[in-house]
Amino acid sequence: MTELQESSIVCSEMSREVGEQLFGTCVRVDVWFLLEYTRAWGAKAFEESDLQDNVKNWLNGQLKAVPNSRLHFIRQGAAHDSISFYVGIAREQRPHIHKFVLETYDDLVLLDIPKIITGDVAEPTNETLFLVCTNGKRDRCCAKHGVPLYNAMSDIAGESVWQTTHIAGHRFAATMLCFPYGLCYGRLRADDARVVVEAYHSGKIILDKLRGRSCYSPLAQAAEYYLREHTASYGIDDLKLHDERVDCVDFELAGQLYRVQLDAKLSEWASYQSCNAPGPERVTQYFLKSVQTIERI
């Protein structure tokens, strides 16, 4: 493939054209570290940042120590006098966020992350956060679709909306995370902004835009999608995960236990995971085999 052909790849358009599923594509994360960083973002924002080595080492240490954790840079236009740092506990039941306002990045190393996660220190904030990926250095689709969505979201939800560096899944741009629940959406446009904000504040999920909840594995995310579709259940808190095996997932819904059986297959088609990917790949797609009622709870 020539350089000209490579530069013409638009991964989000290709993903739509092949009919790639949105659901089952959210990264599995339990604890999110969200750090305000208003300086330039590179393709690898954290690694390429000018944070001091002691701060980078501390953050890397937290990521290694906390299972299923992830770091994002966030920003809202111009720099502030202070630095916001959020720790999001995106578990299924009673998810919450802790907010810290720092004077310098060096203040990060004074935080006791294990105690924050267990709730032994710091009260959760009642803030809602919407994070839109806008990092064009990572993938041009994120800038093309993410910036208009961020602007539209900001007009509606104000300071609840942040730009972020990398949600994963450029081909689903515009992508967005909603906290504290850790809901991930994809293929959003500016016209979707009001619907997303109103649905989230109403405790509802927009099913046709849902990539998944970060507290679930991709298999469970797909099972959640199919069960919600089958039962027309759209409340964020409607489902409770009971069990997960190789090809099926059990959820409780309204006092009833459901078993969702799935068939995971590699796609027949191949598509680009990002605009800069070296070549197309086949990806896992999830197909519903059955939804069964197991027992009353």
N, C-alpha and C positions, 0 to 999 in steps of 0.2 A: 504494500500500500504506500502511495506517495505521501509526502508531507502535506500536500494540498488536500488530498483525500482525508488524511487524519485530522486536519484542522477543521474540516467541514462536519465532523461527527457531533451530533447533538444528542447526548445520551437520553435525556428526558423524552425527546420526541420518539426515539427508537423504542423505548420501553412502552410507551403508549401504543405504538404501531403494532408491536407483537402481542399486545394484550397481557403484559406481565401483571401478576397479582400484586396488589398493594399490601394486603394483609400477610402477616407472618414475616415482616421485613424490619421490624424495630429491633435495635440492638438491645441485648439483655443486660440491664443495668439496675442495681438496687440502690446505689448511693451515687448521687451526682454532686460534683464540686463545680460550682459556677462562679468564676472569678472575673470581675470587671477589669478589662484591659483595653484601653482606648488607643494605644499606639498601633502602628501598622501590623496587620495580620498577614503572615505568609501562608503558603500552602500547608505547611506544618507549623501551625501558629504557636504552639507551646515551645517546641524545640527551637524555633527561629526567633522567639521573643528575646527581649533584652532584660528579662528578669535576672536578678543576681543568682549566682550559682547556689548559694545557700537556700534560697527560696525554691529554685527548681529541684534541688535535691530533696527538700522537705516535701514538696508536692509529689514527686516520684515515689517517695517513701510511703506516703498515704495511699497512693494508688496500688502499691504492692501489698500493703498491709490490709486493705479493705477489699474483700472479695466483691467481684462484680461492680466495681466503681469506675467512674469516668470523669474526666476533667474537660470543661468547656470554658473558653473565654467568651465574655459577653460585653456588650457596650450599647450606649444610647447616645449617639452623636458625639458632642464635645466632652472633654474630660471634666470630671467633677473635682471638688476639693477633697473629697474622700473616696474610698474604694469600697465597693460592695462585694461581699463574698457570701454565697449561699451554699448550704449543705442540704441537698434534697434527699429525703428518705422516701423513695417512691414505691413503697410496699403496697400490697393489695388492700390491706385493711389499715385504716387510719394513717394514710400517707401525710407527710408534713415537711415543712421547710424551716431551717434555721437561718437567720440573717445576721451578718456581722458587718459593721461599718468600720473600716480600717483607715488609719492615717497614712500608713506606708505598707508596702508589700512585706516588709520585714516583720510586721505584726502577725502575719499568718502563722509563723513558727511558734507563736505563743498559744495557739489554739490546741485544745485537747480533743482531737477528732474522735477517738473511741468513746469518750464520755458524751460528746455531742450526739453521736449516733445512738447510744443507749438511752439518751434523754436525761442523763445525770446532771448535765449543765445546760443552761440556756433554754428559754421558752421558745416554742415554735412561733413563727410569724404567721399572720393570717393572710399574707399576700398571695395573690395568684400571679403566676409568671407565664408569659407566652414567649418562647424562644424561636426565632425564625433564622434559619441558616442563610447567610448573605455573602459567604466568603468566596468571591469570584476567583481568588488566587488558588483555591482548592479545586473548584470546578465552575466553569462559566455559567452553567445552568442555575447554580445557586444564586448568582448575582442577577441573572436575567429574570428569574421568577421570584427570588427571595426578596429583593429590594422593594419591588412594588407591593408585595404582600406586607412587608414590615411597615412601609409608609401607611398603608391602608389600616393595618391593625393599630398603629400608633394613634391615628386620628380617632379611633373608636375606644381603645382601652388605655391610652396614655402611657404612663410610666410602668404599667404592667408588662409592656412589650419590650423585648431586647433583641438585638442582633446576636447571633452566635456563630462560632467558627466552623463547626463540622458535626452534623447530626448523623452522618453516614446515610448513603442512599441518594447520591446526587441525582440519579436517574429518576427520582420521584419528586424533584424540585417543582414547586416550593415545598420544603419540608418544615415541620414545626413540632415543638415539644410543648406540652401544657403541664404545669406543675401546680399543686403537689402530686398529682396522680401519675405523672410520667406517661401521659398519653402522647402518641406520636401520630401525626397526620402527614399525608403526602398529596402531591398533585393539586395543591391549593393555588388559587389565583386571588388577586386583590378583591374581586367581587365576592369571595367567600368569607372575607374578614368578619363582617357583622354576624353572619350565621355561626361561625366558629366561636366567637366570643359569647354570644347569647346562649348557645347550646352548653358551653362549658359552665357558665354561671348558673345554668338551670340544672346542672348535674346530668347532662345528656351527652351521648356519643353520636357523632356523624359517621354512620357506618360505612358509607361508600368512599370516605376519605381516610379511613382508619388503617394505619400500618400495624398498630398493636400497642400494648402496654409494656413498658420496659421491665416490669417485674415478672413477666411471663417469658418463657422460651418461645422461639418461633413457632413450634408445634402448637403450644397452648394459645398463642395469638391467633393462629388459623382456626383452631377449634372454637375460640371465643367468637370469632367472626361468624362462623357457620351456625353456632347455637343462637346468637342474637338474631341472625337472619331468619332462622327457623321459628323462633318464638316471638319475633317482633319486640324484643326487649332492648331498650336503648339507654336505660339508666346506668350511669357509670358504676354504681355500687350494686347493680342487680346480681352479678355473678360472684361466686366464691369458688376458687380452685380447690378441688379435693384430692385429685390424684392424676398422675401423668405417667404413661407408659410409652412403649416404642411407637405405637400407632393409634393410641386413643387417649383422650383426656376426659376426666370427670369434673363436672361443675355442679354446684348447687345453685338453683334458681327458684325463688319463691317457695322454699321448703321441699322442692323436688330435686332428686339427683338425676342428672343426665350424663350419658356417656356418648361422646362424639368420636366416631372412628374415622380416621383419615388415611389417605394413601398419598405418600410423598414421592414425587417423581421428578427427575431432571427434565427440564423443558425440552421439547423437540426443536425449538429454535434457539439461537444464540444471539446475545445482544451485548452491547457495551455497558459495563458497570459505571463508567464515567467517561467524560469527553476525552480524557487523556489516557484511557486504558490501552494497553498494547494490542489487544485483540478482543473479539467477542467471546462470551462464555455462556454455557448453559447454566441455569439456576434452578434451585428446588422450587417446585410448585406443589400446593396442597389441594387435594381433591376430597370432597366429602363422600364417605362410604355410607354412613348411617348416623342418625341421632336416635338414641334409645333412652327410654325412661327406666331407671334402675330401681329406685325405691323412694319412699317418702322419708324425709329427714325428721 
